[in-house]
Amino acid sequence: MNKVISPDRKLDVRLSKAADRLPKTLEFSEVVRALRRRMVLILAVAVLCLAFAVHYLSAITPTYASGGQLLLGSQGLSEQNSFDLVEAQVLSNAVIEGEIAIMRSNEILIKVVRKLRLDEDPEFNPALREQSEPNPVTTWLKTTLKSILKPAQQEGSTAVAAAAPVNQEILDAASVNERTLGELGAAVNIVRRGLSIKQQGTSFLMSVQATSESGPKAAAISNTVMSEYIRFLADERFQAASRFAVWLEGRVEELANNVEASERAVLELRGAMEADADNGARLEQQMQEFTTKLVNARAELAEAEAQARRAIQVNDDGGPLAAANILTSDTILEFRRTLTDLRREEAEASLNFSETSARMDAIRRAIAKTEAELSGEVNNLLLQLNNRVEILRLNVRTLAISLRSFEGLNLERSKQLIKLNQLQRVADINRRVYEDFLGRYRQVSEFQKIPVSDAKVITYATPPVSPSYPRKKVAAILSLIGGLSIGAALALFVELRPKKLSAPLQISRETGMAVLGSTPRLKKIGSARELLRQLQKDKALAQAALNLADNVNLHTGRTLRSIFVTSHNANENRTFTSVLLAWASVQRGKSCVLVDGDFRTAQLTKSLGVSDEASFISAIHNEKPPSECVVVMGSDSGFDCIGTQVSAADPSVIYNAERVQELISVLREAYEVVIVDAPGLEDASNSFANLNSQDLGIFTIAKNKITLGKIEDSLHIFEEMKLGGSGIVLNGMV
């Protein structure tokens, strides 16, 4: 039974080929052999780089670099009792960056240019240089690059510019820099480009280096930049000190007025308080006296209230006689003695007289009268106690009111003391601020007489003996080393890059398959019809086709009845190879039929221009007999052809059908040679089965068009089909 590649087998094939394509470790010996084989290329590249470097070094103008060292700041030696404006700067990275910007500023560089008269030097003034004839090639390159890099302007930009005119104020403000530089702009910019100012590590030491075509000029520029920067700092500090002195003068006058006003207010308030010194002492004494009186009055009031409450309580509970026992009064004592005597007489009379006697009656009337008088006296005493309590209460309230008035007067005096203390503190502060500002003013006034700078030149620049650029020896050595490196890299790239298949021996060695032949390189051929016409005219092409057919027979050692021609993908090389084999078979006296077996593209049918109504697909589906599908091509080719229709079916399924095998057998009986233009094998579903052990498979490869890595999967599928024989044809037609 015919063999078909199963989907699982197809997956195994892809996995095995993917494993074969994994990158392999490049051994050192292989690299050495590759470099030896390409030694001429390496040396040629190295010599070319060295020659280019020598030419470049001889063409450029050497430049000299010279630099000095500048120390920023006074390094902690400044006085600590002066303002930051007068004392040395506190340096930081941000401040150092600002100082570098000052040294590179227009103000400093303009002074350098004017002092050294660099605007009269052609090196720094392009207008003084001799104008040479422009190189047309260089001019064309510059123009082309500008046209490419220049952004395209919008169509309406001119109209917008015309509609929105710019006023003179904007133009003046925009051209401030140009007006500042004036005619020195070109020289200043050239000096700035050649000036390098860097901080030495994290220190305050600055390296100032200038480059020029002359060593003395480079040293002069570096030294002048440092000296002008130091002079700039001194001038700035002097001007700042002058402005500060003017401000301090006005501030000192203002502070003097404040001190005078505050001290005057203290003296006035103290004088007013000292004038009332006696009143203050009397106020303290009176407050003490009234406080003592108030305490005594409150104690006496408490005692009187307690006595009155007790007497009233006893009177309410026991009556006037009981209340008389706790009240102390001569009248009460007299009444109590009288009652005692009368009660004694009553007791003695009761022994001698009867209860109804006149004596007993007179004694009882005297006792009642005495008790009534005692009761009246008790009520009088109680009333006196209440009156005394009310008087004492009134006295306490009067004393309290007087004491509060004294306290108010004392509070007012305390407020005056607080105000006096506050005025005294303000006066002291104003006096200290005034004295401090006065001292500052004197310092600044003295400082104005001495120009001081926070920078110092540590090392002045000296004219260099040799140019700093270019370093010819170093450049030559580096160019030689670079040339050898580039040559080695180029050699490795040429040796190790995937090579396109171009020679039979290369293909046979890398694929392990026999190369049956090759076709010569021809110009572009549009179709198989053009190829047949070319065979009639080109003897070399015709001989190559005959040789290809002979090589096929010699390779297998027998006369083949059917040949399946395939390739990696659907291309004209496969179709042209099929046409060449069919034409050569006819020229060798054999009958031949050419079958378009590529159902996916029907390329042969289109290239020969045959009809696809009666096609190979129709014969397979039993829609038409094979005899009706054959198209006779004519005398120019001598072979017959069977076209096909484009179908979405998998070729692997169709070629495995028994109907296809029967059709191929019928064609073998009718023709001596059957050539099938089979599908490309880039997709495993395009593979065709082992139709017959007498069949030959031919895999066509376009010369110099593809690498082995791209067709490895297709070649593996081609080998898996295991036809009666297989080989490769190298097609040179483009």
KAFENKA-V133900 format. One record per backbone hydrogen bond with DSSP energy under -1.0 kcal/mol. CO is the residue of the C=O (numbers start at 1). NH is the residue of the N-H. If there is no record, write none. Layout:
# KAFENKA-V133900
co->[CO | CO]
nh->[NH | NH]
This chain:
# KAFENKA-V133900
co->[3 | 6 | 7 | 8 | 9 | 10 | 11 | 12 | 13 | 14 | 15 | 16 | 17 | 19 | 27 | 28 | 29 | 30 | 31 | 32 | 33 | 34 | 36 | 38 | 39 | 40 | 41 | 42 | 43 | 44 | 45 | 46 | 47 | 48 | 49 | 50 | 51 | 52 | 53 | 54 | 55 | 56 | 63 | 63 | 64 | 66 | 68 | 69 | 69 | 70 | 71 | 74 | 83 | 92 | 93 | 94 | 95 | 96 | 97 | 98 | 99 | 100 | 102 | 105 | 106 | 107 | 108 | 109 | 110 | 111 | 112 | 113 | 117 | 118 | 121 | 121 | 125 | 126 | 135 | 136 | 137 | 138 | 139 | 140 | 141 | 142 | 143 | 144 | 145 | 146 | 154 | 156 | 157 | 158 | 159 | 160 | 167 | 168 | 169 | 170 | 171 | 175 | 176 | 177 | 178 | 181 | 182 | 184 | 185 | 186 | 187 | 188 | 189 | 190 | 192 | 194 | 196 | 198 | 199 | 200 | 204 | 205 | 206 | 207 | 208 | 209 | 210 | 212 | 214 | 215 | 216 | 217 | 218 | 219 | 220 | 221 | 222 | 223 | 224 | 225 | 226 | 227 | 228 | 229 | 230 | 231 | 232 | 233 | 234 | 235 | 236 | 237 | 238 | 239 | 240 | 241 | 242 | 243 | 244 | 245 | 246 | 247 | 248 | 249 | 250 | 251 | 252 | 253 | 254 | 255 | 256 | 257 | 258 | 259 | 260 | 261 | 262 | 263 | 264 | 265 | 266 | 267 | 268 | 269 | 270 | 271 | 274 | 276 | 277 | 278 | 279 | 280 | 281 | 282 | 283 | 284 | 285 | 286 | 287 | 288 | 289 | 290 | 291 | 292 | 293 | 294 | 295 | 296 | 297 | 298 | 299 | 300 | 301 | 302 | 303 | 304 | 305 | 306 | 307 | 308 | 309 | 310 | 311 | 312 | 313 | 314 | 315 | 319 | 320 | 323 | 329 | 330 | 331 | 332 | 333 | 334 | 335 | 336 | 337 | 338 | 339 | 340 | 341 | 342 | 343 | 344 | 345 | 346 | 349 | 354 | 357 | 358 | 359 | 360 | 361 | 362 | 363 | 364 | 365 | 366 | 367 | 368 | 369 | 370 | 371 | 372 | 373 | 374 | 375 | 376 | 377 | 378 | 379 | 380 | 381 | 382 | 383 | 384 | 385 | 386 | 387 | 388 | 389 | 390 | 391 | 392 | 393 | 394 | 395 | 396 | 397 | 398 | 399 | 400 | 401 | 402 | 403 | 404 | 405 | 406 | 407 | 408 | 409 | 410 | 411 | 412 | 413 | 414 | 415 | 416 | 417 | 418 | 419 | 420 | 421 | 422 | 423 | 424 | 425 | 426 | 427 | 428 | 429 | 430 | 431 | 432 | 433 | 434 | 435 | 436 | 437 | 438 | 439 | 440 | 441 | 442 | 443 | 444 | 446 | 447 | 454 | 456 | 459 | 469 | 470 | 471 | 472 | 473 | 474 | 475 | 476 | 477 | 478 | 479 | 480 | 481 | 482 | 483 | 484 | 485 | 486 | 487 | 488 | 489 | 490 | 491 | 492 | 493 | 501 | 503 | 504 | 505 | 506 | 507 | 508 | 514 | 517 | 522 | 527 | 528 | 529 | 530 | 531 | 532 | 534 | 538 | 539 | 540 | 541 | 542 | 543 | 544 | 545 | 546 | 547 | 548 | 549 | 550 | 551 | 552 | 553 | 561 | 562 | 563 | 564 | 565 | 566 | 567 | 568 | 571 | 572 | 573 | 574 | 575 | 576 | 577 | 578 | 579 | 580 | 581 | 582 | 583 | 584 | 585 | 586 | 591 | 592 | 593 | 594 | 595 | 595 | 597 | 598 | 599 | 602 | 603 | 604 | 605 | 605 | 607 | 615 | 616 | 617 | 618 | 618 | 619 | 625 | 631 | 634 | 639 | 640 | 641 | 642 | 643 | 650 | 651 | 654 | 657 | 658 | 659 | 660 | 661 | 662 | 663 | 664 | 665 | 666 | 667 | 673 | 674 | 675 | 676 | 676 | 677 | 683 | 684 | 685 | 689 | 692 | 696 | 697 | 698 | 699 | 701 | 702 | 706 | 711 | 712 | 713 | 714 | 715 | 716 | 717 | 719 | 725 | 727 | 728 | 729 | 730 | 731]
nh->[690 | 10 | 11 | 12 | 13 | 14 | 15 | 16 | 17 | 18 | 19 | 20 | 21 | 22 | 31 | 32 | 33 | 34 | 35 | 36 | 37 | 38 | 39 | 42 | 43 | 44 | 45 | 46 | 47 | 48 | 49 | 50 | 51 | 52 | 53 | 54 | 55 | 56 | 57 | 58 | 59 | 60 | 468 | 469 | 212 | 210 | 208 | 458 | 459 | 206 | 456 | 77 | 87 | 96 | 97 | 98 | 99 | 100 | 101 | 102 | 103 | 104 | 105 | 109 | 110 | 111 | 112 | 113 | 114 | 115 | 116 | 118 | 120 | 121 | 124 | 125 | 128 | 129 | 139 | 140 | 141 | 142 | 143 | 144 | 145 | 146 | 147 | 148 | 149 | 150 | 157 | 160 | 161 | 162 | 163 | 164 | 171 | 172 | 173 | 174 | 175 | 179 | 180 | 181 | 182 | 184 | 185 | 188 | 189 | 190 | 191 | 192 | 193 | 194 | 195 | 211 | 209 | 207 | 201 | 203 | 72 | 200 | 70 | 198 | 68 | 196 | 66 | 64 | 218 | 219 | 220 | 221 | 222 | 223 | 224 | 225 | 226 | 227 | 228 | 229 | 230 | 231 | 232 | 233 | 234 | 235 | 236 | 237 | 238 | 239 | 240 | 241 | 242 | 243 | 244 | 245 | 246 | 247 | 248 | 249 | 250 | 251 | 252 | 253 | 254 | 255 | 256 | 257 | 258 | 259 | 260 | 261 | 262 | 263 | 264 | 265 | 266 | 267 | 268 | 269 | 270 | 271 | 272 | 273 | 274 | 275 | 277 | 280 | 281 | 282 | 283 | 284 | 285 | 286 | 287 | 288 | 289 | 290 | 291 | 292 | 293 | 294 | 295 | 296 | 297 | 298 | 299 | 300 | 301 | 302 | 303 | 304 | 305 | 306 | 307 | 308 | 309 | 310 | 311 | 312 | 313 | 314 | 315 | 316 | 317 | 318 | 319 | 323 | 324 | 326 | 333 | 334 | 335 | 336 | 337 | 338 | 339 | 340 | 341 | 342 | 343 | 344 | 345 | 346 | 347 | 348 | 349 | 350 | 353 | 357 | 361 | 362 | 363 | 364 | 365 | 366 | 367 | 368 | 369 | 370 | 371 | 372 | 373 | 374 | 375 | 376 | 377 | 378 | 379 | 380 | 381 | 382 | 383 | 384 | 385 | 386 | 387 | 388 | 389 | 390 | 391 | 392 | 393 | 394 | 395 | 396 | 397 | 398 | 399 | 400 | 401 | 402 | 403 | 404 | 405 | 406 | 407 | 408 | 409 | 410 | 411 | 412 | 413 | 414 | 415 | 416 | 417 | 418 | 419 | 420 | 421 | 422 | 423 | 424 | 425 | 426 | 427 | 428 | 429 | 430 | 431 | 432 | 433 | 434 | 435 | 436 | 437 | 438 | 439 | 440 | 441 | 442 | 443 | 444 | 445 | 446 | 447 | 448 | 449 | 450 | 73 | 71 | 69 | 63 | 472 | 475 | 476 | 477 | 478 | 479 | 480 | 481 | 482 | 483 | 484 | 485 | 486 | 487 | 488 | 489 | 490 | 491 | 492 | 493 | 494 | 495 | 496 | 497 | 704 | 507 | 508 | 509 | 510 | 511 | 512 | 728 | 730 | 734 | 531 | 532 | 533 | 534 | 535 | 536 | 538 | 542 | 543 | 544 | 545 | 546 | 547 | 548 | 549 | 550 | 551 | 552 | 553 | 554 | 555 | 556 | 557 | 674 | 696 | 676 | 698 | 678 | 700 | 681 | 682 | 575 | 576 | 577 | 578 | 579 | 580 | 581 | 582 | 583 | 584 | 585 | 586 | 587 | 588 | 590 | 589 | 673 | 640 | 675 | 642 | 597 | 677 | 599 | 602 | 647 | 606 | 607 | 608 | 609 | 610 | 529 | 619 | 620 | 621 | 623 | 624 | 622 | 628 | 641 | 638 | 633 | 594 | 631 | 596 | 616 | 654 | 655 | 657 | 661 | 662 | 663 | 664 | 665 | 666 | 667 | 668 | 669 | 670 | 671 | 593 | 563 | 595 | 565 | 678 | 597 | 686 | 687 | 652 | 691 | 695 | 564 | 727 | 566 | 729 | 731 | 705 | 501 | 715 | 716 | 717 | 718 | 719 | 720 | 721 | 722 | 697 | 699 | 516 | 701 | 519 | 703]
